[in-house]
Amino acid sequence: MTWAGYLSALADGEERRNLDGSATGVPSQERRQRAQTQLGTMCAQVTA
C-alpha cells in the first residue's frame, strides 16, 4: 500500500491493521480529519 492509499483508508474510517494483517481498531475522528488534510496537501503539491 502506498502512503496516499494508507491516508485514504484512514480518512474513510477503515479499520487499521498491523503489518501481520491483524486488526488494531478504527481511527479516531481527529486522525481521520488529519489524514484528509494530508491528502489535500499531497494533491495540491502534485497539481502545482
ZAVO-657500 format. One line per field, with one value per residue: x negated, y, z negated of N, C-alpha, C, O in turn; residue in one letter; residue number from 1. Coordinates in Angstrom, 3 decimals. Atoms other than C-alpha are relative to their C-alpha. Example, Ala and Ser with C-alpha at 12.3 -4.5 7.8 and 13.67 -1.06 7.14 Angstrom:
BEGIN
n_u <- [-0.890,0.820]
n_v <- [-1.190,-1.190]
n_w <- [0.000,0.060]
ca_u <- [-12.300,-13.670]
ca_v <- [-4.500,-1.060]
ca_w <- [-7.800,-7.140]
c_u <- [-0.900,0.770]
c_v <- [1.200,1.090]
c_w <- [0.000,-0.730]
o_u <- [-1.936,0.261]
o_v <- [1.181,2.198]
o_w <- [-0.665,-0.899]
code <- [A,S]
pos <- [1,2]
This chain:
BEGIN
n_u <- [-0.846,0.736,-0.327,-1.285,-1.012,-0.159,-0.725,-1.359,-0.695,-0.241,-1.019,-1.272,-0.362,0.222,0.712,1.454,0.565,1.426,0.718,-0.388,-1.374,-0.980,-0.704,0.404,-1.061,-0.309,0.635,-0.842,-0.470,1.121,0.983,-0.622,0.068,1.402,0.295,-0.629,0.815,1.252,-0.314,-0.217,1.312,0.702,-0.621,0.357,1.404,0.101,-0.597,0.677]
n_v <- [-1.178,-1.260,-0.956,-0.601,1.023,0.110,-1.187,0.104,0.979,-0.652,-1.033,0.698,0.659,1.449,0.549,0.028,1.353,0.180,0.557,1.396,0.027,0.025,-1.270,-0.800,-0.945,-1.060,-1.267,-1.008,-1.068,-0.938,0.588,-0.001,-1.367,-0.274,0.735,-0.741,-1.199,0.420,0.366,-1.247,-0.613,0.795,-0.265,-1.364,0.006,0.715,-0.810,-1.314]
n_w <- [0.000,-0.048,1.061,-0.361,0.236,1.452,0.449,-0.514,0.834,1.286,-0.192,-0.192,1.248,-0.059,1.140,-0.132,0.069,0.250,-1.144,-0.194,-0.476,1.080,0.200,1.161,0.325,-0.959,0.345,0.639,-0.889,-0.147,-0.920,-1.329,-0.514,-0.345,-1.231,-1.096,-0.208,-0.630,-1.384,-0.721,-0.199,-1.009,-1.305,-0.399,-0.409,-1.272,-1.061,-0.076]
ca_u <- [0.000,-1.199,-1.248,1.635,3.562,2.969,4.138,7.188,8.123,7.718,9.811,12.544,12.502,11.350,10.020,6.286,4.093,0.716,-1.963,-0.802,2.734,4.353,6.899,5.934,9.163,10.730,9.077,10.396,12.303,9.289,6.952,9.412,9.504,5.691,5.486,7.930,5.829,2.628,4.266,5.391,1.852,0.422,2.904,2.139,-1.595,-1.094,1.077,-1.159]
ca_v <- [0.000,3.493,6.382,8.008,4.735,4.487,8.071,7.458,4.381,6.355,9.230,6.736,5.273,1.813,-0.423,-0.079,-3.159,-4.295,-5.500,-9.080,-8.129,-8.293,-5.583,-2.735,-0.733,2.144,5.574,8.393,11.270,13.522,11.131,10.840,14.628,14.863,12.213,14.189,17.334,15.494,14.054,17.525,18.843,15.980,16.593,20.321,19.618,17.215,19.640,22.669]
ca_w <- [0.000,0.760,-1.703,0.195,0.033,-3.703,-4.250,-2.075,-4.097,-7.332,-6.000,-5.047,-8.573,-7.532,-10.287,-10.872,-10.538,-11.835,-9.448,-10.029,-8.941,-12.372,-13.187,-15.524,-15.554,-13.692,-13.524,-15.684,-14.121,-14.763,-12.938,-10.042,-9.689,-9.770,-7.042,-4.890,-5.378,-4.459,-1.334,-0.305,-0.754,1.302,4.127,4.145,4.419,7.316,9.276,8.594]
c_u <- [-0.889,0.411,1.354,1.139,0.295,0.810,1.456,0.825,0.306,1.127,1.388,0.458,-0.167,-0.831,-1.498,-0.491,-1.485,-0.650,0.377,1.457,1.056,0.575,-0.490,1.035,0.189,-0.666,0.996,0.428,-1.119,-1.022,0.547,-0.092,-1.430,-0.382,0.598,-0.802,-1.296,0.221,0.207,-1.305,-0.776,0.549,-0.374,-1.435,-0.167,0.511,-0.669,-1.109]
c_v <- [1.238,0.887,0.651,-0.990,-0.182,1.175,-0.041,-0.973,0.586,1.014,-0.617,-0.733,-1.505,-0.455,-0.044,-1.429,0.057,-0.574,-1.453,-0.148,-0.027,1.399,0.717,1.054,1.065,1.302,0.964,1.045,1.014,-0.525,-0.035,1.387,0.371,-0.690,0.722,1.255,-0.347,-0.392,1.246,0.705,-0.737,0.281,1.385,0.063,-0.656,0.863,1.360,0.002]
c_w <- [0.000,-1.170,0.285,-0.240,-1.476,-0.532,0.451,-0.840,-1.373,0.110,0.155,-1.257,0.012,-1.202,0.272,-0.194,-0.328,1.250,0.273,0.448,-1.090,-0.239,-1.257,-0.362,1.061,-0.440,-0.651,1.024,0.240,1.002,1.424,0.633,0.393,1.301,1.206,0.332,0.715,1.458,0.850,0.311,1.083,1.397,0.509,0.497,1.368,1.147,0.163,1.033]
o_u <- [-1.939,1.410,2.167,2.210,1.446,1.742,2.352,1.980,1.395,2.029,2.381,1.582,0.383,-1.642,-1.932,0.150,-2.186,0.037,0.310,1.936,2.249,-0.118,-0.793,0.790,-0.609,-0.858,2.194,-0.152,-1.271,-1.502,-0.200,-0.386,-1.645,-1.099,-0.036,-0.978,-1.701,-0.603,-0.265,-1.479,-1.406,-0.218,-0.629,-1.733,-0.989,-0.052,-0.379,-1.774]
o_v <- [1.266,0.630,0.812,-0.603,-0.359,0.993,0.350,-0.695,0.375,1.044,-0.027,-1.232,-2.203,0.304,-0.445,-2.234,0.991,-0.943,-1.909,-1.265,0.052,2.405,0.085,1.870,1.196,1.523,0.932,1.147,1.516,0.225,0.168,1.513,1.017,-0.116,0.810,1.591,0.352,-0.077,1.313,1.244,-0.113,0.436,1.561,0.792,-0.219,0.845,2.082,1.020]
o_w <- [-0.642,-1.842,-0.625,-0.707,-1.873,-1.315,-0.298,-1.162,-1.907,-0.727,-0.270,-1.305,-0.840,-1.732,1.352,-0.869,0.059,2.203,1.415,0.644,-0.793,-0.083,-2.268,-1.251,1.989,-1.636,-0.367,2.105,1.354,1.851,2.381,1.821,1.419,2.121,2.257,1.503,1.644,2.316,1.984,1.404,1.937,2.347,1.700,1.444,2.174,2.242,1.117,1.223]
code <- [M,T,W,A,G,Y,L,S,A,L,A,D,G,E,E,R,R,N,L,D,G,S,A,T,G,V,P,S,Q,E,R,R,Q,R,A,Q,T,Q,L,G,T,M,C,A,Q,V,T,A]
pos <- [1,2,3,4,5,6,7,8,9,10,11,12,13,14,15,16,17,18,19,20,21,22,23,24,25,26,27,28,29,30,31,32,33,34,35,36,37,38,39,40,41,42,43,44,45,46,47,48]
